[in-house]
Amino acid sequence: MKIAIIGTGNLGLSIAKGLIVSNSVTTLYLTKRNPQAIKSWEEYGNVKVTADNREAVRHSDILIFAVQPGQFEAILHEIKDLLNEKHVLISTITGFKIRKIESVIGTDHYIIRSMPNTAISVGKSMTCVCSNEKGKQRVELARAIFNKLGTSIEIPEDQMRAATVICASGIAFWMRLIRATTQGAIQLGFDAKEAQELAMHTCMGAATLLVESGNHPEEEIDRVTTPRGCTIEGLNEMEHSGLSSSLIKGIVASFNKINQIADL
């Protein structure tokens, strides 16, 4: 696949790393205003770094946009005359709706919105996608790309903001939980390195159990709780202090905040 990532900041580089590691590209163009900052990526051989978005579009079939929302419309105007029947446009840009993209380049293009997270750099992103009417013909292509970089699901566009909170902001939420568990482990006598290793691998194990078993979390909780045991004692204390409630409130607060952002 000939892919261009337009706007190679933190997310763009994460996507690039995932694509390279999974051998998903024949050529990969990376664009950035200051290309020298990522020039070392050309050491991969099939990667070309440039400040010229038009050059990247000319040599690519799949265009992944990872720019700031305020820059996106200008870039679409910049490259729209180069778009042909082969191009698939994949936006990762929060809040920039499909109808806005269509208002610039027209409806006769394959347009897909995606919401990956930074775990894409290690092949573990949970990516949500939606598309315009024509883009439905290329949704499986987009999902095939993101499935090589983790897991993907197709959702309605009106759920993309909620997906941003759960999947993108969710990375930070889980990091904070892992950090808290690490701090607890340090208080129990482990050194910092050991504590973090215990916390992060236990978290990964819990998620893997659910993924591979298909069980509800409470089923797995029941497996490790015994009457009057230490696990239920700890769980109840956490719930008395508002663990589940605070998590839900945080998720809803993030969702309310994202809804304050004006539609572009």
Secondary structure, DSSP 4 states (H G I P E B T S, - for coil): -EEEEES-SHHHHHHHHHHHHTT--SEEEEE-SSGGGGGGGGGGSSEEEES-HHHHHHT-SEEEE-S-HHHHHHHHHHHGGG--TT-EEEE--TT--HHHHHHHH-SSSEEEEEE--GGGGGT-EEEEEEE-TGGGGGHHHHHHHHHTTEEEEE--GGGHHHHIIIIIIHHHHHHHHHHHHHHHHHHTT--HHHHHHHHHHHHHHHHHHHHHH---HHHHHHHH--TT-HHHHHHHHHHHTTHHHHHHHHHHHHHHHHTTSPP-
